[in-house]
Amino acid sequence: MRTVKAFDYIVVGAGSAGCVLAGLLSSDPGNSVLLLEAGGPETRHWRMKIPLAWRDTFMDPRLGWGYSSEPEPHADGRRIPVPRGKVLGGSSSVNGMMYSRGHPADYDGWRDLGLAGWSYAEVLPYFRRSEANWRGESLYHGGSGPLTVARHITDDVLYPRLIATAERLGYRRLDDFHGAEVEGFSAPDFNVHRGRRASTAARYLRPAMGRPNLVVETRTLAHRVLFDRERAIGVEYARGGALAQAHADREVILAAGAFNSPQLLLLSGVGPAGDLEALGIPALHDLPGVGQNLQDHQSVGAVLAASGPITFESQLRLDRLALATLRWQLTGTGALAGLPVAAQGFLRIRPETRGADAQFLVSPVSMGARSWFPGWRHGAGHVFSVANVALHPRSRGRVTLRSSDPKDAPRILFNLLERPEDRETLRHMLRFVRTFFATEPAARLVKQEILPGAGVRSDAELDAHIRRSVATAMHPTSTCAMGVDAQAVVDAELRVRGLKALRVVDASVMPGIVGGNTNAPVIMIAEKAADMILGRPPLPAATLPI
Ligand SMILES: Cc1cc2nc3c(=O)[nH]c(=O)nc-3n(C[C@H](O)[C@H](O)[C@H](O)COP(=O)(O)OP(=O)(O)OC[C@H]3O[C@@H](n4cnc5c(N)ncnc54)[C@H](O)[C@@H]3O)c2cc1C
């Protein structure tokens, strides 16, 4: 076994959180940092750069882990695909780039669990520090951070009609989902920098790569954390077919994401003692919450045929795509520089929920869209795809080990739709789609419902559609949850409870999933964690209007 020299900090996983940590911890030349990443270094792959190519990116097996869930008992026994980035930037290098923080009430809920420092007023300064928002600096936004938040160019025909429909139904028209009001309809912002994907690899890590105090090892699979009694002292990993160890003088930080951070803790003997012993792993520290409490947004689609050639399908004609590619290369603008999203709404369906509990996303394109040309091949047709995303599901899943071999994928069970409230929310959303597209002026944009189909009406019929098609929004969280109770894995400073010099910093620490896309919240968590690790005082809380 080769032992490399010691570092002050070892960060495992160069994803959304890991790249932020590596960039911030190494900004002080006095700190030496080792960043270990299982995937490769190819952040300059053309697919990754082009926002419009995001589907090809996350489905590219060379850039991901290729996980799928165990058969989901309440979703017709289907195995749900679980895309995750395995490359510098992690999932931020393959995700949909949509910028969302969730609802302020999500973070106030964390504070109410007893987690000091995590109210919205206290995390807002970290959201601001991370972003360069197109709106510029304000109470709600940062103007000069690393993470570019770009304005979405909306369609002149569709956007005004969809927003007018929302207003007619009594919803608010918003200019900004992250201002004083956060529930209503608008266009989402995207993490796109000059027409290119703004992953954390591009925006936090790449500028730090030349620093002599930062070592980045790619194609390196961490196997376990090394301990001296209860203190983490390093990491064992495999690289180029050989096992090696690196030592951490100050801390080991797991940033391997909601599936692999709990996997690494379990492989290291930290987790439910009975489960570990059953696999022949000596239990170093009995921590029953590791891998439990898995949450993800549950999503069901609806598809409507457009009333004419008014959708993004027109842009996918081969000659137009070729011109758009040229424009993108020359100017970083045009159809390739964004995602075809017509409008987005954050709504409250269940009155008892704090904040919005449903995300309604209208895309003027089929999920199976492809380039086309007359005489060559047909396109997917002019349709609207609506993603109905339940933001606060009650069902809980878990991540467990398949074996004690670090190369084996963990077992992932979401337990989607286990709770009746989750099915009810999704039924409600499918019915909302019908109401929305039966209301003018949106009604004029569509001619018929294709999925679930106009004949699918009763609760039982809708439930069957939901079971057949439910997926996750690819936002897994909460498997190493921060908290103060016996199930908590980390404390409010993200330190693994009962151990020393070991933190978890990624989506797994969220005590409960936030009501929005999760990339920006993970980046905020890593920004805040960097101050904790470096012993800096937290940024002063924002003063928000009541
Ligand atoms: C297809 C897709 C679309 C999405 N769309 C959006 C969106 O539009 N907007 C949004 O806000 N969020 C979106 N998300 C979610 C968001 O990207 C994630 O919540 C976020 O990236 C998670 O960050 P993380 O740091 O927790 O994990 P990741 O970014 O997944 O990072 C974990 C890293 O650890 C590495 N790793 C894991 N195990 C090991 C090991 N043993 N050794 C070494 N390295 C290891 C992984 O390869 C990876 O690079 C999407 C996610 C996906 C997959």
The ligand as an SDF file (V2000), in Angstrom:
LIG
                    3D

 53 58  0  0  0  0  0  0  0  0999 V2000
  -29.6790   14.7330  -14.4160 C   0  0  0  0  0  0  0  0  0  0  0  0
  -29.7740   15.7060  -13.2750 C   0  0  0  0  0  0  0  0  0  0  0  0
  -30.4660   16.9050  -13.4580 C   0  0  0  0  0  0  0  0  0  0  0  0
  -30.5390   17.8210  -12.4150 C   0  0  0  0  0  0  0  0  0  0  0  0
  -31.0660   19.0540  -12.6500 N   0  0  0  0  0  0  0  0  0  0  0  0
  -30.9280   20.0150  -11.7140 C   0  0  0  0  0  0  0  0  0  0  0  0
  -31.2820   21.3620  -12.0060 C   0  0  0  0  0  0  0  0  0  0  0  0
  -31.7050   21.7130  -13.1180 O   0  0  0  0  0  0  0  0  0  0  0  0
  -31.1200   22.2970  -11.0300 N   0  0  0  0  0  0  0  0  0  0  0  0
  -30.6540   21.9650   -9.7850 C   0  0  0  0  0  0  0  0  0  0  0  0
  -30.5730   22.8410   -8.9360 O   0  0  0  0  0  0  0  0  0  0  0  0
  -30.3250   20.6920   -9.4770 N   0  0  0  0  0  0  0  0  0  0  0  0
  -30.4080   19.7220  -10.4220 C   0  0  0  0  0  0  0  0  0  0  0  0
  -29.9990   18.4580  -10.1470 N   0  0  0  0  0  0  0  0  0  0  0  0
  -29.5430   18.1450   -8.7790 C   0  0  0  0  0  0  0  0  0  0  0  0
  -28.1750   18.7210   -8.4260 C   0  0  0  0  0  0  0  0  0  0  0  0
  -27.3100   18.6830   -9.5330 O   0  0  0  0  0  0  0  0  0  0  0  0
  -27.6170   17.9430   -7.2330 C   0  0  0  0  0  0  0  0  0  0  0  0
  -28.4810   18.1080   -6.1230 O   0  0  0  0  0  0  0  0  0  0  0  0
  -26.2310   18.3920   -6.8070 C   0  0  0  0  0  0  0  0  0  0  0  0
  -25.3510   18.4080   -7.8990 O   0  0  0  0  0  0  0  0  0  0  0  0
  -25.7110   17.4400   -5.7280 C   0  0  0  0  0  0  0  0  0  0  0  0
  -24.4490   17.8610   -5.3170 O   0  0  0  0  0  0  0  0  0  0  0  0
  -23.5630   16.9420   -4.3770 P   0  0  0  0  0  0  0  0  0  0  0  0
  -22.3010   17.6760   -4.1320 O   0  0  0  0  0  0  0  0  0  0  0  0
  -24.3760   16.5150   -3.2100 O   0  0  0  0  0  0  0  0  0  0  0  0
  -23.3070   15.6140   -5.2200 O   0  0  0  0  0  0  0  0  0  0  0  0
  -22.6210   15.4310   -6.6850 P   0  0  0  0  0  0  0  0  0  0  0  0
  -22.6000   16.7230   -7.4260 O   0  0  0  0  0  0  0  0  0  0  0  0
  -23.2990   14.2700   -7.3050 O   0  0  0  0  0  0  0  0  0  0  0  0
  -21.1210   15.0920   -6.3150 O   0  0  0  0  0  0  0  0  0  0  0  0
  -20.6490   13.9040   -5.7650 C   0  0  0  0  0  0  0  0  0  0  0  0
  -19.2740   13.6420   -6.3630 C   0  0  0  0  0  0  0  0  0  0  0  0
  -18.6250   12.6410   -5.6110 O   0  0  0  0  0  0  0  0  0  0  0  0
  -18.0000   11.7180   -6.4880 C   0  0  0  0  0  0  0  0  0  0  0  0
  -17.8780   10.4680   -5.7540 N   0  0  0  0  0  0  0  0  0  0  0  0
  -18.8770    9.6840   -5.2980 C   0  0  0  0  0  0  0  0  0  0  0  0
  -18.3720    8.6110   -4.6450 N   0  0  0  0  0  0  0  0  0  0  0  0
  -17.0340    8.7370   -4.6850 C   0  0  0  0  0  0  0  0  0  0  0  0
  -15.9770    7.9340   -4.1870 C   0  0  0  0  0  0  0  0  0  0  0  0
  -16.2010    6.8020   -3.4810 N   0  0  0  0  0  0  0  0  0  0  0  0
  -14.7010    8.3390   -4.4050 N   0  0  0  0  0  0  0  0  0  0  0  0
  -14.4380    9.4920   -5.1050 C   0  0  0  0  0  0  0  0  0  0  0  0
  -15.4220   10.2720   -5.6040 N   0  0  0  0  0  0  0  0  0  0  0  0
  -16.7030    9.9070   -5.3820 C   0  0  0  0  0  0  0  0  0  0  0  0
  -18.9590   11.6720   -7.6630 C   0  0  0  0  0  0  0  0  0  0  0  0
  -18.3740   11.1380   -8.8230 O   0  0  0  0  0  0  0  0  0  0  0  0
  -19.3470   13.1330   -7.7980 C   0  0  0  0  0  0  0  0  0  0  0  0
  -18.4550   13.8460   -8.6090 O   0  0  0  0  0  0  0  0  0  0  0  0
  -29.9480   17.5060  -11.1520 C   0  0  0  0  0  0  0  0  0  0  0  0
  -29.2750   16.2980  -10.9740 C   0  0  0  0  0  0  0  0  0  0  0  0
  -29.1640   15.4050  -12.0270 C   0  0  0  0  0  0  0  0  0  0  0  0
  -28.3940   14.1330  -11.8220 C   0  0  0  0  0  0  0  0  0  0  0  0
  1  2  1  0
  2  3  1  0
  2 52  2  0
  3  4  2  0
  4  5  1  0
  4 50  1  0
  5  6  2  0
  6  7  1  0
  6 13  1  0
  7  8  2  0
  7  9  1  0
  9 10  1  0
 10 11  2  0
 10 12  1  0
 12 13  2  0
 13 14  1  0
 14 15  1  0
 14 50  1  0
 15 16  1  0
 16 17  1  0
 16 18  1  0
 18 19  1  0
 18 20  1  0
 20 21  1  0
 20 22  1  0
 22 23  1  0
 23 24  1  0
 24 25  2  0
 24 26  1  0
 24 27  1  0
 27 28  1  0
 28 29  2  0
 28 30  1  0
 28 31  1  0
 31 32  1  0
 32 33  1  0
 33 34  1  0
 33 48  1  0
 34 35  1  0
 35 36  1  0
 35 46  1  0
 36 37  1  0
 36 45  1  0
 37 38  2  0
 38 39  1  0
 39 40  1  0
 39 45  2  0
 40 41  1  0
 40 42  2  0
 42 43  1  0
 43 44  2  0
 44 45  1  0
 46 47  1  0
 46 48  1  0
 48 49  1  0
 50 51  2  0
 51 52  1  0
 52 53  1  0
M  END
$$$$
